[in-house]
Amino acid sequence: MPQTVDRWTTTLRSAWQRGALWPWCLAAIAAFCAYAVTVVFHPGYLSVDSLEQLGQALGDQPVNDWHPPVMALLWRILIHTTGAVSAMAALQAVVLWGTLWVLARLVWKNTGSRWLSLAMLAVGLAPHVMNFTGVVWKDVHMAYALLAAFAVVLTARELPAGRTRTRWALLILGVLFLAYALLVRKNGFVAVIPVFIMLVLAIWPSSGRRRWLIATSALVAVTAVASAAVSSTTHPVATRQYAQIPLDDIVHVLTPAQVGAAADKAGASADFRNRLVAAATTCQSERIPADAYFQCYPRNKSLGVKELRGNTDVLLRMWTQEMPKHLRGYTVYRVRVFSKLLFQGNQAFQNGSDIDPHAPQPPALASAPVNETLKESLQGYVTGFARDLPMIFQGWFWLVVGLVLTLRRWSSRYARELRLLGASSVLYVLAYLPTAPQSNFRYVYWPALAGTVAVLLLLAEYVARRRATASGGAPVDVDPGDHAGGGSGATPGDVRPVATSGA
């Protein structure tokens, strides 16, 4: 028996020294962090938007397309499977920490540094990332789906030559994540494109026209089929929610008198004309910069989210007829709103227990309230950083990070992936220039998450290269195009030291 124990001890010690056990240690740490975050956010921090989606998931109200029906359907499935409304927030934590574990394992594999792999895991504890981990928002779902697709990219990139079945499996997995990102946030299309490009290049380093066609067709087909399946299952009520954008432009760029004249010219009803004039008067007199539908427009509560649907065509006619005549005013207005998003971002923390007091709450929420002690601790952590390090909660900072990632010529083994990740962030931020409804930090959550992960990857390589140089080794520095096809033995582009011959 003592010999058996000694043998096991020797085996474990040898495995630890070789590093074979460290990925499992990272997995245990990631699982613990995911559980702890789930406990902190239990049963999930909700806003008015997410409370409405919960009602749709529970079947208390019909599904509509103001918010993504796929989220309501996913939540419904989770509730039916687990019996708990908290399952959605728990799933978000699992996806984030599972993805970070994959990235941390890759950092460990390529650097041999336990501390650097732990630093990648620590991304999930960063205040500008952890603040929304348990908040049920489509912005969070899109960000985590894109990050998961990025982890698939880096995993595929490490595959040795061949492994055809594994490559196809990873392509399908990556396409599923990207399709979900498209379904959950329509304007996420611009952020998906660069990630899709890096996915194809990672799966097939020498991608010909045929392979690009196959991959693109797969993404389009999966997205279309999934969208049709969700629609046939949930039967969402059409709301034409995009009408908020021309509404904002019209009531902020035109004077109330001009709004009335434009409404008459576009064939608006007298009631809708009067509501538009009232909205313009309220927004301009009270200096409300955006979000006119909720902040200024005198809504007809009996119509609910369907109110704009019947007048969307009128709004579009007004916009196309008037904005070209007021191009300067339109440009000034949109730049002002976009600047506010970049430099005066708000909502660094979503108060999970501060939901609309007038909205009825499901019994499941009333029986499992947010833990106020844990919430206040998290709020203090996040708002403290927002006070002392405000830039990490501002859009301009992550736009600059994205631009640097995109435009700088990196010597990193992940140069291509870093550029495309930066492009995804930049395009997503710039897409808000003509559409930004508010200046909430959640609108730049994906660029913040992507930028943080990219900085950690660069830091890991920098530290590993310094270590290699200090230890007398010469780190392998291979251009991504040279090792794109994978290898059969050593990890391509490995930054751990290799032996050098004497002079």
C-alpha positions in Angstrom: 0.0 0.0 0.0 2.7 2.6 0.9 4.4 1.7 -2.4 1.2 2.4 -4.3 0.8 5.7 -2.5 4.4 6.6 -3.3 3.9 5.6 -6.9 0.8 7.8 -7.2 2.6 10.7 -5.5 5.5 10.4 -7.8 3.2 10.3 -10.8 1.3 13.3 -9.7 4.4 15.2 -8.9 5.9 14.4 -12.3 2.6 15.4 -14.0 2.6 18.7 -12.1 6.2 19.5 -13.0 5.5 18.7 -16.7 2.4 21.0 -16.6 0.0 18.2 -17.5 -2.2 19.0 -14.6 -2.3 22.8 -15.0 -5.1 22.9 -17.7 -7.3 21.0 -15.2 -6.4 23.5 -12.5 -7.4 26.3 -14.8 -10.7 24.5 -15.5 -11.3 24.2 -11.7 -10.6 27.8 -11.2 -12.8 28.8 -14.1 -15.7 26.6 -12.8 -15.4 28.1 -9.3 -15.4 31.7 -10.7 -18.4 30.9 -12.9 -20.3 29.5 -9.9 -19.3 32.5 -7.7 -20.4 35.0 -10.4 -23.7 33.2 -10.8 -24.3 33.4 -7.0 -23.6 37.1 -7.0 -26.0 37.8 -9.9 -28.7 35.4 -8.9 -31.3 35.2 -10.2 -30.0 37.5 -12.9 -29.9 41.3 -13.0 -32.8 42.6 -15.2 -33.8 45.9 -16.7 -37.2 46.8 -18.1 -36.1 45.2 -21.5 -35.0 41.9 -19.9 -38.1 41.9 -17.7 -40.2 42.1 -20.8 -38.3 39.2 -22.4 -38.8 37.2 -19.2 -42.5 37.7 -19.6 -42.3 36.4 -23.1 -40.2 33.4 -22.0 -42.7 32.5 -19.3 -45.6 32.9 -21.8 -47.2 35.8 -19.9 -47.1 38.0 -22.9 -46.7 37.4 -26.7 -43.3 37.4 -28.2 -42.4 40.4 -30.4 -39.4 41.4 -32.4 -38.6 44.6 -30.5 -36.2 42.4 -28.6 -34.6 39.3 -30.2 -37.1 36.4 -30.2 -34.2 33.9 -30.1 -33.4 35.1 -26.6 -37.0 34.7 -25.4 -37.0 31.2 -26.9 -33.7 30.3 -25.4 -34.8 31.5 -22.0 -38.1 29.6 -22.4 -36.2 26.4 -23.1 -33.9 26.9 -20.1 -36.8 27.6 -17.8 -38.6 24.4 -19.0 -35.4 22.4 -18.6 -34.3 23.7 -15.2 -37.4 25.2 -13.7 -35.4 28.3 -12.8 -35.5 31.8 -14.3 -31.9 32.2 -13.1 -30.7 29.7 -15.7 -30.2 32.4 -18.3 -27.8 34.4 -16.2 -26.0 31.2 -15.2 -25.6 30.2 -18.9 -24.0 33.6 -19.6 -21.5 33.0 -16.8 -20.7 29.5 -18.0 -20.2 30.6 -21.6 -17.9 33.5 -20.6 -15.8 31.4 -18.2 -15.7 28.4 -20.4 -14.4 30.6 -23.2 -11.8 32.2 -21.0 -10.7 28.8 -19.9 -10.1 27.9 -23.6 -8.1 31.1 -24.1 -6.1 30.6 -20.9 -5.3 27.0 -21.8 -3.9 28.3 -25.2 -1.8 30.9 -23.4 -0.4 28.2 -21.1 0.3 26.0 -24.1 2.2 28.7 -26.0 4.0 30.4 -23.1 4.4 27.8 -20.4 3.5 30.5 -17.8 1.0 29.8 -15.1 0.7 33.4 -14.2 0.0 34.5 -17.7 -2.7 31.9 -18.1 -4.3 33.0 -14.9 -4.2 36.6 -16.2 -6.3 35.5 -19.1 -8.8 34.0 -16.7 -8.8 37.2 -14.7 -10.4 39.0 -17.6 -13.7 37.7 -16.3 -13.1 39.5 -13.0 -12.2 42.9 -14.6 -14.8 45.5 -13.5 -15.8 46.5 -17.0 -16.4 42.8 -17.9 -17.9 41.4 -14.7 -20.3 44.3 -14.4 -22.6 42.8 -17.0 -21.9 39.1 -16.8 -25.2 38.3 -15.1 -27.3 41.0 -16.7 -29.7 39.5 -19.2 -29.1 41.7 -22.2 -28.7 41.0 -25.9 -25.5 43.1 -25.9 -24.0 40.6 -23.4 -25.2 37.6 -25.5 -23.7 39.0 -28.7 -20.4 39.8 -27.0 -20.0 36.3 -25.5 -21.0 34.6 -28.7 -18.4 36.5 -30.6 -15.7 35.8 -27.9 -16.6 32.1 -28.1 -16.2 32.2 -31.9 -12.8 33.9 -31.4 -11.8 31.0 -29.0 -12.8 28.6 -31.7 -10.6 30.5 -34.2 -7.5 30.2 -31.9 -8.2 26.6 -31.2 -8.5 25.8 -35.0 -5.3 27.7 -35.6 -3.3 25.4 -33.3 -4.4 22.3 -35.1 -1.7 20.3 -36.9 -1.9 19.5 -40.6 -4.8 17.3 -41.5 -7.4 16.8 -38.8 -10.1 17.4 -41.4 -13.0 16.2 -39.3 -11.9 18.4 -36.4 -11.7 21.4 -38.7 -15.2 20.8 -40.0 -16.5 20.4 -36.5 -14.9 23.7 -35.4 -16.2 25.5 -38.5 -19.8 24.4 -37.6 -19.3 25.4 -34.0 -17.9 28.8 -35.0 -20.7 29.4 -37.5 -23.3 28.5 -34.8 -21.9 31.2 -32.4 -21.7 33.8 -35.2 -25.3 33.0 -36.4 -26.5 33.5 -32.8 -24.7 36.8 -32.6 -26.4 37.9 -35.8 -29.8 36.8 -34.5 -29.5 38.4 -31.1 -28.3 41.8 -32.4 -29.0 42.9 -35.9 -26.4 45.7 -36.0 -23.9 43.0 -34.9 -23.5 42.1 -38.6 -20.5 44.5 -39.0 -18.8 42.9 -35.9 -19.4 39.4 -37.2 -17.7 39.9 -40.6 -14.1 40.2 -39.3 -14.6 37.3 -36.9 -16.0 35.1 -39.7 -13.0 36.0 -41.9 -10.5 34.9 -39.2 -12.6 31.7 -38.6 -12.3 30.7 -42.3 -8.6 31.5 -42.4 -8.0 29.5 -39.3 -9.9 26.5 -40.5 -8.5 26.6 -44.0 -5.2 28.6 -44.1 -5.1 28.2 -47.9 -8.7 29.1 -48.5 -9.7 29.0 -52.1 -12.8 30.5 -53.7 -14.7 27.2 -53.2 -14.0 27.0 -49.5 -15.0 30.7 -49.0 -18.2 29.9 -50.8 -18.9 26.9 -48.6 -18.2 28.8 -45.4 -20.3 31.8 -46.4 -23.1 29.6 -47.5 -23.0 27.8 -44.3 -23.2 31.0 -42.2 -26.1 32.4 -44.3 -27.9 29.0 -44.3 -27.6 28.5 -40.6 -28.7 32.0 -39.8 -31.7 31.8 -42.2 -32.8 28.4 -41.0 -32.4 29.4 -37.3 -34.3 32.6 -37.9 -37.1 30.8 -39.6 -37.3 28.1 -36.9 -37.4 30.8 -34.2 -40.2 32.7 -36.0 -42.2 29.5 -36.6 -41.9 28.6 -32.9 -42.5 31.9 -31.3 -44.7 33.7 -33.9 -43.2 37.2 -33.0 -45.4 40.2 -33.4 -43.8 42.6 -35.9 -43.0 46.0 -34.4 -40.7 47.7 -37.0 -38.6 48.9 -34.1 -36.1 50.4 -36.5 -38.5 53.3 -36.9 -37.0 54.8 -33.7 -34.0 56.0 -35.7 -35.8 58.3 -38.2 -38.0 59.4 -35.3 -35.0 60.5 -33.4 -33.6 62.4 -36.4 -36.8 64.1 -37.3 -37.7 65.5 -33.9 -34.2 66.6 -33.1 -33.1 68.1 -36.4 -36.4 69.8 -37.5 -38.2 72.5 -35.5 -41.7 71.6 -34.2 -43.2 73.8 -37.0 -41.1 72.0 -39.6 -42.0 68.6 -38.2 -45.7 69.5 -38.5 -45.3 70.6 -42.1 -43.2 67.5 -43.0 -45.8 65.2 -41.4 -48.6 66.8 -43.5 -46.5 66.5 -46.7 -45.8 62.8 -45.9 -49.5 62.0 -45.4 -49.5 61.5 -41.7 -52.8 61.3 -39.8 -53.7 64.3 -37.6 -53.1 62.3 -34.5 -49.7 61.1 -35.5 -48.8 64.6 -36.7 -49.7 66.1 -33.3 -47.7 63.4 -31.4 -44.6 64.2 -33.6 -44.9 67.9 -32.9 -45.3 67.2 -29.2 -42.3 65.0 -29.2 -40.2 67.6 -31.0 -41.3 70.3 -28.6 -40.5 68.2 -25.5 -37.1 67.0 -26.7 -35.9 70.4 -27.8 -37.3 72.4 -24.8 -36.0 69.9 -22.2 -32.8 69.3 -24.1 -33.3 65.5 -24.3 -30.5 64.4 -26.7 -31.9 61.1 -27.9 -34.2 58.1 -27.4 -37.2 60.3 -28.4 -39.7 57.4 -28.5 -39.3 56.7 -24.8 -38.3 60.1 -23.5 -40.4 62.6 -25.6 -43.0 60.9 -27.7 -46.5 60.8 -26.1 -47.1 57.1 -26.6 -50.5 55.5 -26.8 -50.1 52.8 -24.1 -53.0 50.8 -25.4 -51.0 50.0 -28.6 -47.8 48.9 -26.7 -44.8 48.2 -28.8 -46.9 48.1 -32.0 -47.5 51.8 -32.0 -44.8 52.8 -34.5 -45.6 49.9 -36.8 -48.5 51.6 -38.5 -46.6 54.9 -39.0 -43.2 53.6 -40.1 -43.8 54.3 -43.7 -44.7 57.9 -42.9 -41.6 58.3 -40.8 -39.4 56.9 -43.6 -41.0 59.3 -46.1 -40.5 62.2 -43.8 -36.8 61.2 -43.3 -36.0 60.8 -47.0 -37.8 64.1 -47.9 -36.4 66.3 -45.1 -32.9 65.0 -44.1 -31.3 65.8 -47.5 -32.5 69.4 -47.0 -31.1 69.6 -43.5 -27.9 67.7 -44.0 -25.8 70.0 -41.9 -28.2 69.8 -39.0 -28.5 66.0 -39.3 -24.7 65.6 -39.3 -24.3 67.9 -36.3 -27.0 66.0 -34.4 -25.6 62.5 -35.2 -22.0 63.6 -34.3 -23.3 65.0 -31.0 -25.1 61.8 -30.0 -22.1 59.7 -31.1 -19.7 61.9 -29.2 -21.8 61.5 -26.1 -21.6 57.7 -26.5 -17.8 57.9 -26.9 -17.0 60.4 -24.2 -19.9 60.5 -21.8 -20.9 56.9 -21.5 -23.1 56.0 -18.6 -24.6 52.9 -17.0 -21.4 51.2 -15.9 -23.4 49.2 -13.5 -27.0 47.9 -13.9 -28.8 47.8 -10.6 -30.4 44.4 -10.7 -33.1 45.2 -8.1 -34.1 48.6 -9.7 -36.7 47.4 -12.2 -39.8 49.4 -13.2 -41.9 49.5 -10.1 -45.1 49.8 -12.2 -44.4 46.6 -14.2 -45.8 43.4 -12.7 -43.0 41.0 -11.7 -43.2 37.3 -12.1 -43.7 35.3 -8.9 -40.4 33.5 -9.7 -38.5 36.8 -9.2 -40.4 37.8 -6.1 -39.5 34.5 -4.5 -35.8 34.7 -5.4 -34.8 38.4 -4.9 -31.4 39.8 -5.7 -29.0 39.5 -2.7 -28.6 43.1 -1.7 -25.3 42.6 0.2 -23.6 40.9 -2.8 -25.1 43.5 -5.2 -23.8 46.4 -3.1 -20.4 44.8 -2.9 -20.3 44.4 -6.7 -21.6 47.9 -7.2 -18.9 49.3 -5.0 -16.3 47.4 -6.9 -17.5 48.5 -10.4 -18.4 52.1 -9.5 -15.1 52.5 -7.7 -13.2 51.7 -10.8 -15.5 53.9 -12.9 -14.5 56.7 -10.6 -10.8 56.0 -10.4 -10.2 54.6 -13.9 -13.1 56.0 -15.9 -11.5 55.4 -19.3 -12.2 51.7 -19.3 -16.0 52.5 -19.2 -15.8 54.9 -22.1 -16.3 54.2 -25.8 -13.4 56.4 -27.0 -10.9 54.3 -25.1 -11.9 51.0 -26.7 -12.3 52.6 -30.1 -8.6 53.7 -29.8 -7.6 50.3 -28.7 -9.5 48.8 -31.6 -7.8 51.2 -34.1 -4.3 50.4 -32.7 -5.0 46.7 -33.0 -6.2 47.1 -36.6 -3.7 49.6 -37.9 -0.5 48.6 -36.2 1.8 46.0 -37.8 2.2 43.4 -35.1 5.1 40.9 -34.9 2.8 38.7 -32.8 2.0 35.1 -33.8 -1.6 36.3 -33.6 -1.1 39.4 -35.8 -3.9 38.5 -38.2 -6.3 37.7 -35.5 -5.5 40.8 -33.5 -6.1 43.0 -36.6 -9.4 41.4 -37.4 -10.5 41.5 -33.7 -9.7 45.2 -33.7 -11.6 45.7 -36.9 -14.6 44.0 -35.4 -14.5 46.4 -32.5 -14.0 49.5 -34.6 -16.7 48.6 -37.1 -19.2 47.9 -34.3 -18.5 51.2 -32.6 -18.7 53.2 -35.9 -22.0 51.5 -36.8 -23.5 53.5 -34.0 -22.7 56.8 -35.6 -26.0 57.0 -37.5 -28.0 54.9 -35.1 -26.9 55.5 -31.5 -30.1 55.8 -29.3 -28.3 56.5 -26.0 -24.9 56.6 -24.5 -25.0 53.4 -22.5 -21.7 51.5 -21.9 -23.4 48.2 -22.9 -23.3 49.4 -26.5 -19.5 49.2 -26.4 -19.4 46.1 -24.2 -18.1 43.9 -27.1 -15.3 46.3 -28.0 -14.3 46.5 -24.3 -14.3 42.7 -24.0 -12.4 42.1 -27.3 -9.9 44.8 -26.5 -9.2 43.4 -23.1 -8.6 39.9 -24.4 -6.4 41.3 -27.2 -4.2 43.3 -24.7 -3.8 40.2 -22.6 -2.7 38.1 -25.6 -0.1 40.8 -26.5 1.0 41.0 -22.9 1.4 37.3 -22.6 3.6 37.2 -25.7 5.7 40.1 -24.6 6.4 38.7 -21.1 7.2 35.3 -22.6 9.6 36.7 -25.1 11.4 38.7 -22.4 11.7 35.5 -20.4 13.0 33.7 -23.3 15.6 36.3 -24.0 16.7 36.5 -20.4 17.1 32.8 -20.1 19.5 32.8 -23.2 17.0 31.2 -25.6 15.9 32.6 -28.9 12.1 32.7 -29.2 10.7 31.5 -32.5 9.2 34.5 -34.3 7.1 33.2 -37.2 4.9 35.3 -39.4 1.3 34.1 -39.3 1.3 33.4 -43.0 4.3 31.0 -42.5 2.6 28.7 -40.0 -0.9 29.1 -41.1 -1.1 25.5 -42.2 -0.3 24.2 -38.8 2.5 21.9 -37.8 3.1 18.3 -36.9 5.3 18.6 -33.8 6.3 21.8 -32.0 3.7 24.5 -31.7 4.1 27.0 -34.5 5.2 30.4 -33.4 5.8 29.1 -29.8 7.4 31.8 -27.8 9.0 29.5 -25.3 12.8 29.4 -25.7 14.6 27.0 -28.0 18.1 25.9 -27.8 20.7 28.0 -29.7 24.1 26.9 -30.9 27.2 28.6 -29.5 28.9 31.2 -31.6 
